[in-house]
Each structure stands twice: as structure tokens, then as C-alpha cells.
Amino acid sequence: MAEIRWTAEAEVWLKDIYEYISNDNSSAAARVVEGIYEKAQLLKDYPEIGYKYRSEPEGEVRILLYGHYRIAYLLVSKKEIDILGVFHGALEIDRYLP
């Protein structure tokens, strides 16, 4: 089972998503953020479930989809996963992933 670590950047993205949605509906915002978090938990047992975005010296950057959102993560090994960020599908992800 893999260890999932959320980067500070990814936590900021989740907070921003919650705040944006909660301007209209706080319960919907909570559901979306919880859904994103729960989807990411699948990586514990299935670390390669997302599609490969690119290779880096540190590992593979992969993308896991949840609704309109893309969960970007670094597959360091099958035992180590770093969540890099959560991006709305309309965003140009290349601008945010170094």
C-alpha cells in the first residue's frame, strides 16, 4: 500500500476549490473536495491508475481524473505518491506543473 503525501501547493488548490464553489453552495463545495480526496485515496492500492503525463528524474507525473478536475501526482515509487495539485479541466496544466 502506497503512502500519499499532499504537498502544501495541493492543499492550497483544494482550499481554493472549496472557497470558489462555496460562494454559491457550501455543501456542494464540501462534497466536491471530499470526492477529490476520496478519489486520491484510490492511489494507495492502485498507484498507476492515472494516466502518465510525463517522466521526471524523481518519478512519473500522472493525472487522475475526478469530474471536471485533474489530480496531478508524482509517482515516486509504488510506495510513495506526492499529490502535486488539483486543477480544473479548463486550466492549462502546463502553466502550473514545473
Secondary structure, DSSP 8 states (H G I E B T S, - for coil): --EEEE-HHHHHHHHHHHHHHHTT-HHHHHHHHHHHHHHHHGGGT-TT-SEEEEEETTEEEEEEEETTEEEEEEEEETTEEEEEEEEETTS-GGGT--
